[in-house]
């Protein structure tokens, strides 16, 4: 089942997506994203089971990749 990830978006211009690492959340990159947002539209998603995104029992690589790509 597809999940809708929580994310923050800053700025305008060409898109940039910043993906956090294990145990992180998009907000870990806010300061960096604010600098990029001067010239870009920056997206800071929370991966499934991280930050404000919903919890899912299944955590396969393919499911995580597909969820993020949406």
N, C-alpha and C positions, 0 to 999 in steps of 0.2 A: 504494500500500500504506500503511495507517495506521501511524503511529509512536506509540510510548508515550513521551511527554515526561518528562524528569526534572523533579522539582519538590520544593519544601520547603513544608510547611504548618505554620502557627503559630496558636496561640490557639483560641478558640471563640466562636461567635456568628454574626451575619450574615456571609455570605461576601464577601470582597474578593479580586480577582485583580489582581496587579500585573505588567504586561508590560514587560520591559526593551527597550531600543533596540538599534540596530545595534552589533555587536561586544560586546554586554553579556551578562549572565547574571542569573538571578534573584537570586543572592547579592549583586548590586550594591545591592539594595534592602533588605537584612536589617535595618539599623538603623531605617529607616522602618517596616518591617513589624513589628518588635518593639513599637513604640509602638502601632500599629493593633491588634495582637494582644491588647491588654488588653480590647478589647470586640468583636473580630471574629475570624473564621477567615480567615487571610490565606494565599493561595496564591502562591508565587513560582516559576512554571515557567521552564525553560530552553527557548527556542525551538529548533526543529530546526536542527542544525548549530551550536549554541551550547552553552556550558557542558557539562553532563554528559548532554545529550540526544543521541540517535543522529544519525549523519551520513546524509544523503540526497542523492543526485545532483540530484534535481529540487527546485526551490525556487520554484515558481510561487506567486503571491499566494493563489490558491484553495486550494492544498494546505496552505500555512501557516495560513490561516484555519481550514480544516477540522480540522487537527491540533490547533490551540489550543482550538477549541470542544469537543473531546472531553474 
